[in-house]
Amino acid sequence: MSRQPRREQPRRARRCQLSVPGSSEKMMSKAAGLDVDHVFLDLEDAVAPNAKAEARGKIVAALNGLAWKPKTLCVRINDVETPWCHDDVIEVVTGAGAKLDTIMLTKAKRVEDVRFLHLLLDQLEAKLGLTRRIGIECLIEEVEGMMNVEDIAACSDRLECLIFGMGDYSASQQMQLGYVGASGTYPPDVWHYPRYRMTIACHANGIDPVDGPYANFRNPEGYSKEAERAYVLGMVGKWAIHPSQVALANPVFTPDPEAVAEARKQKAAYEEALDKGLGAINVDGVMVDAASIRIVQNLIDRAELIGM
């Protein structure tokens, strides 16, 4: 499948994505004051079917009426196979599209799911005269989505991020685990393959890979271990389903200041060496060449994104 030409998308920090039920005015008010990169107001699993219509209005009021400290504001909508998806998009974008950075599509299984949302946003933005383009984030949480993840990652120039949703994914694959995000008895990491595959698809298409939830918020050690595994593979952040997890995610996905300083030193030395016609140099006992500078640049880019 051929890739669509991509527009330049905004670069957003996603060290932590905090989930907030869209049916709870109290929780949304609290989330507005938190120091977190990204918050998504949920219309899907956190909201009962008979409360979804009312929750849309609460989300619109919260987006318009609260002073939001988080840098990225997102709404998680229901998937395209439900009776709620269409109205989720119409009502939220019509009511608060100017305040919205991204929309998160749940259970993306195929390219057509994403393109439906893309085209609907095209129409709404034109109708409403919105000047700031709304991005798309997608949850890969069904086996069909994982089978199609490479095509999904390439299918829309609105797409900014894929999230591995291990809760629904484990049900879709009939995995035998405990709570959402746990690894069960599988040694050493039951999530390695799907995380790895989705992360490759994201970076091949210039979008962010994010790790999903860890349900036991009374187990900080377990959360941190899963976050560190995601970070090593190249993911840029992890979900928080409780505010206490924000303080766990941020340190894992924030570059170490000493490592950033060393990366900048290596880059400066390498650029000076290139001017002298040298392709590989020694910086404090470490060989620095074109390949290592690519790794160094990734670290510098992450640091600059969060103002380090």
C-alpha positions as CSV (number, residue, x, y, z in Angstrom):
1,M,0.0,0.0,0.0
2,S,1.4,3.4,-1.0
3,R,1.8,6.1,1.7
4,Q,0.0,9.4,1.6
5,P,2.1,12.5,1.4
6,R,2.4,13.9,5.0
7,R,1.8,17.5,6.1
8,E,4.1,18.6,8.9
9,Q,2.3,17.8,12.1
10,P,2.7,19.6,15.4
11,R,5.3,18.0,17.7
12,R,3.7,17.3,21.1
13,A,5.2,15.9,24.3
14,R,3.4,12.7,25.3
15,R,5.4,11.4,28.2
16,C,2.1,10.8,30.0
17,Q,-1.4,10.7,28.7
18,L,-3.9,11.0,31.5
19,S,-7.3,9.4,31.1
20,V,-10.3,11.3,32.6
21,P,-13.9,10.2,32.5
22,G,-15.9,12.6,30.4
23,S,-19.0,12.0,32.6
24,S,-17.3,13.4,35.7
25,E,-17.2,17.2,36.0
26,K,-15.2,16.9,39.2
27,M,-12.5,14.8,37.7
28,M,-12.2,17.0,34.6
29,S,-11.9,20.1,36.9
30,K,-9.1,18.4,38.8
31,A,-7.3,17.3,35.6
32,A,-7.3,20.8,34.3
33,G,-4.8,21.9,37.0
34,L,-2.4,19.0,36.7
35,D,1.1,19.3,35.3
36,V,0.9,16.6,32.6
37,D,1.8,16.7,28.9
38,H,-1.5,15.3,27.6
39,V,-5.0,14.7,28.9
40,F,-7.8,12.8,27.1
41,L,-11.4,13.2,28.2
42,D,-13.0,9.8,27.7
43,L,-16.3,9.0,26.0
44,E,-15.6,5.3,25.7
45,D,-15.0,2.7,28.4
46,A,-15.1,5.2,31.3
47,V,-18.7,6.3,30.4
48,A,-21.7,4.0,30.6
49,P,-23.8,3.7,27.4
50,N,-26.7,5.6,28.9
51,A,-24.4,8.4,30.0
52,K,-22.5,9.0,26.7
53,A,-24.9,11.6,25.2
54,E,-24.8,13.7,28.4
55,A,-21.0,13.3,28.7
56,R,-20.5,14.9,25.3
57,G,-22.0,18.1,26.7
58,K,-20.0,18.0,29.8
59,I,-16.8,17.6,27.8
60,V,-17.7,20.6,25.6
61,A,-18.4,22.7,28.7
62,A,-15.1,21.6,30.3
63,L,-13.0,22.3,27.2
64,N,-14.5,25.7,26.8
65,G,-14.8,26.7,30.5
66,L,-11.8,25.4,32.3
67,A,-8.3,26.9,32.4
68,W,-6.3,23.9,31.2
69,K,-2.7,23.4,32.3
70,P,-2.0,20.3,30.3
71,K,-0.4,21.1,26.9
72,T,-2.5,18.7,24.7
73,L,-6.2,18.4,25.0
74,C,-7.8,15.3,23.5
75,V,-11.2,13.5,23.5
76,R,-11.4,9.7,23.2
77,I,-14.4,8.8,21.1
78,N,-16.2,5.5,20.6
79,D,-15.2,3.2,17.8
80,V,-16.7,3.3,14.3
81,E,-18.7,0.1,14.8
82,T,-20.7,1.7,17.6
83,P,-23.8,3.9,17.4
84,W,-22.0,6.7,19.2
85,C,-19.0,7.4,17.1
86,H,-20.5,9.8,14.6
87,D,-22.3,12.0,17.2
88,D,-19.2,12.0,19.4
89,V,-17.2,13.7,16.7
90,I,-20.0,16.0,15.5
91,E,-21.0,17.3,18.9
92,V,-17.5,17.7,20.4
93,V,-16.0,19.4,17.4
94,T,-19.0,21.6,16.8
95,G,-19.1,22.6,20.5
96,A,-15.4,22.9,21.2
97,G,-13.3,22.3,18.1
98,A,-11.2,25.4,18.6
99,K,-10.0,24.1,22.0
100,L,-9.3,20.6,20.8
101,D,-5.8,19.4,19.8
102,T,-6.5,15.8,18.9
103,I,-9.3,13.2,18.8
104,M,-8.4,9.6,19.9
105,L,-10.1,6.9,17.9
106,T,-10.6,3.6,19.7
107,K,-10.3,0.1,18.3
108,A,-8.9,1.1,14.9
109,K,-8.9,-2.1,13.0
110,R,-8.4,-1.0,9.4
111,V,-7.3,2.0,7.3
112,E,-11.0,2.8,6.5
113,D,-11.7,3.5,10.2
114,V,-9.1,6.2,10.3
115,R,-10.0,7.7,7.0
116,F,-13.7,8.0,8.1
117,L,-12.6,10.2,11.0
118,H,-10.2,12.1,8.8
119,L,-12.9,13.0,6.2
120,L,-15.4,13.9,8.9
121,L,-12.9,16.3,10.4
122,D,-12.2,17.8,7.0
123,Q,-15.9,18.5,6.6
124,L,-16.4,19.9,10.1
125,E,-13.4,22.1,10.0
126,A,-14.6,23.6,6.7
127,K,-18.1,24.1,7.9
128,L,-17.1,25.6,11.2
129,G,-14.3,27.7,9.8
130,L,-11.8,26.2,12.2
131,T,-8.3,27.4,11.4
132,R,-6.3,25.0,13.6
133,R,-6.2,21.4,12.3
134,I,-7.3,18.6,14.7
135,G,-5.0,15.7,14.8
136,I,-5.9,12.0,15.2
137,E,-4.6,9.5,17.7
138,C,-5.5,5.8,17.3
139,L,-5.7,2.9,19.7
140,I,-4.3,-0.4,18.4
141,E,-6.2,-2.7,20.7
142,E,-7.7,-5.5,18.5
143,V,-5.9,-8.3,16.7
144,E,-7.1,-6.9,13.4
145,G,-5.6,-3.6,14.2
146,M,-2.2,-5.2,15.0
147,M,-2.4,-7.2,11.7
148,N,-2.9,-3.9,9.8
149,V,-0.8,-1.6,12.0
150,E,1.7,-0.8,9.2
151,D,-1.0,0.4,6.8
152,I,-2.9,2.3,9.6
153,A,0.3,4.1,10.6
154,A,0.7,5.4,7.0
155,C,-2.9,6.1,6.1
156,S,-3.6,9.7,7.2
157,D,-1.6,12.9,7.5
158,R,-3.7,13.9,10.5
159,L,-2.4,10.9,12.4
160,E,0.0,11.9,15.1
161,C,0.1,8.9,17.5
162,L,-0.7,5.2,17.9
163,I,-1.3,3.8,21.4
164,F,-1.0,0.1,22.3
165,G,-4.2,-0.7,24.2
166,M,-3.3,-3.9,25.9
167,G,-6.6,-4.2,27.8
168,D,-8.9,-4.8,24.8
169,Y,-6.0,-6.4,22.9
170,S,-5.6,-9.1,25.5
171,A,-9.3,-9.9,25.3
172,S,-9.2,-9.9,21.5
173,Q,-6.3,-12.4,21.5
174,Q,-7.9,-14.4,24.3
175,M,-4.9,-14.0,26.5
176,Q,-5.0,-15.4,30.0
177,L,-3.8,-12.6,32.3
178,G,-4.7,-10.8,35.6
179,Y,-5.5,-7.1,35.4
180,V,-5.0,-4.8,32.4
181,G,-1.3,-4.2,31.7
182,A,0.0,-7.2,33.7
183,S,2.3,-9.7,32.1
184,G,0.8,-12.8,33.7
185,T,3.2,-15.8,34.1
186,Y,4.7,-15.3,30.6
187,P,8.5,-14.7,30.9
188,P,9.8,-12.1,30.6
189,D,7.4,-9.7,28.8
190,V,4.2,-10.8,27.1
191,W,3.8,-7.4,25.5
192,H,7.2,-7.3,23.7
193,Y,6.0,-8.3,20.2
194,P,3.0,-6.0,19.9
195,R,4.9,-3.1,21.4
196,Y,7.8,-3.7,19.2
197,R,5.8,-4.1,16.0
198,M,3.7,-1.0,16.6
199,T,6.7,1.1,17.6
200,I,8.4,0.2,14.3
201,A,5.3,1.2,12.3
202,C,5.1,4.5,14.1
203,H,8.7,5.5,13.6
204,A,8.7,4.4,10.0
205,N,5.9,7.0,9.5
206,G,7.1,9.8,11.7
207,I,4.4,9.4,14.4
208,D,4.5,8.8,18.1
209,P,4.2,5.3,19.7
210,V,2.6,5.4,23.2
211,D,2.1,2.6,25.7
212,G,-1.3,2.0,27.1
213,P,-2.7,1.5,30.6
214,Y,-1.6,-0.3,33.8
215,A,-4.7,-0.9,35.8
216,N,-3.3,-1.6,39.2
217,F,-2.6,2.0,40.3
218,R,-1.6,0.7,43.8
219,N,1.4,-1.1,42.2
220,P,3.9,1.7,41.3
221,E,6.8,-0.7,40.8
222,G,4.8,-2.7,38.3
223,Y,3.8,0.5,36.4
224,S,7.4,1.8,36.3
225,K,8.7,-1.5,35.1
226,E,6.3,-1.5,32.2
227,A,7.0,2.1,31.4
228,E,10.8,1.4,31.3
229,R,10.2,-1.5,28.9
230,A,8.2,0.8,26.6
231,Y,10.9,3.5,26.8
232,V,13.7,1.2,25.8
233,L,11.8,0.0,22.7
234,G,11.4,3.6,21.5
235,M,8.0,4.6,22.8
236,V,7.6,8.2,23.9
237,G,5.1,7.9,26.8
238,K,2.6,5.8,28.7
239,W,-1.0,6.2,29.8
240,A,-2.1,7.1,33.3
241,I,-5.5,5.9,34.5
242,H,-5.0,7.6,37.9
243,P,-3.3,10.9,38.6
244,S,-0.8,9.2,40.9
245,Q,0.7,7.5,37.8
246,V,1.7,10.8,36.2
247,A,4.6,11.2,38.6
248,L,5.7,7.6,37.6
249,A,5.6,8.1,33.9
250,N,7.3,11.5,33.6
251,P,10.7,10.5,35.0
252,V,10.9,7.4,32.8
253,F,10.3,9.3,29.6
254,T,12.2,12.5,30.6
255,P,15.8,12.3,29.4
256,D,18.5,12.3,32.0
257,P,20.0,15.9,32.1
258,E,23.6,14.5,32.3
259,A,22.9,12.3,29.3
260,V,21.5,15.3,27.4
261,A,24.5,17.4,28.2
262,E,26.8,14.6,27.0
263,A,24.8,14.2,23.8
264,R,25.1,17.9,23.0
265,K,28.8,17.7,23.7
266,Q,29.2,14.8,21.3
267,K,27.2,16.4,18.6
268,A,29.2,19.7,18.8
269,A,32.5,17.7,18.7
270,Y,31.3,15.7,15.7
271,E,30.2,18.7,13.7
272,E,33.6,20.3,14.4
273,A,35.3,17.1,13.2
274,L,33.3,17.0,10.0
275,D,34.6,20.4,9.1
276,K,38.0,18.9,9.4
277,G,37.2,16.0,7.2
278,L,36.9,13.4,10.0
279,G,34.2,10.8,10.0
280,A,34.7,9.2,13.4
281,I,36.1,10.7,16.6
282,N,36.8,9.9,20.2
283,V,34.8,11.9,22.8
284,D,35.8,11.1,26.4
285,G,36.6,7.5,25.4
286,V,33.5,7.0,23.4
287,M,33.6,6.5,19.6
288,V,31.3,9.0,17.9
289,D,30.4,8.5,14.2
290,A,27.4,9.1,11.9
291,A,25.4,6.2,13.4
292,S,25.9,7.2,17.0
293,I,25.0,10.8,16.2
294,R,21.6,9.6,15.0
295,I,21.0,8.1,18.5
296,V,22.4,11.3,20.1
297,Q,20.0,13.4,18.0
298,N,17.0,11.4,19.1
299,L,17.9,12.2,22.8
300,I,18.4,15.9,22.0
301,D,15.1,16.1,20.1
302,R,13.2,14.6,23.1
303,A,14.9,17.0,25.5
304,E,14.1,20.1,23.3
305,L,10.5,19.0,23.0
306,I,10.0,19.4,26.8
307,G,12.2,22.5,27.1
308,M,15.4,20.9,28.5
